[in-house]
Every structure is written in C-alpha cells, then in structure tokens.
C-alpha cells in the first residue's frame, strides 16, 4: 500500500525520527 512511492510506514519512520531529534 503505497502512494506515489511513499508508504505509510516511511511517513511513520520520518515522524519518529523528527520526534527523537526534537
């Protein structure tokens, strides 16, 4: 399940990284 090559899991990982950095 991906939209334009961007999957929900990738978005979740990015959110987790941002939360860890900030």
Beta strands, then each sheet from edge to edge (+ up, - down):
strand 1: 2-3
strand 2: 6-7
sheet 1: 1+ 2-
end
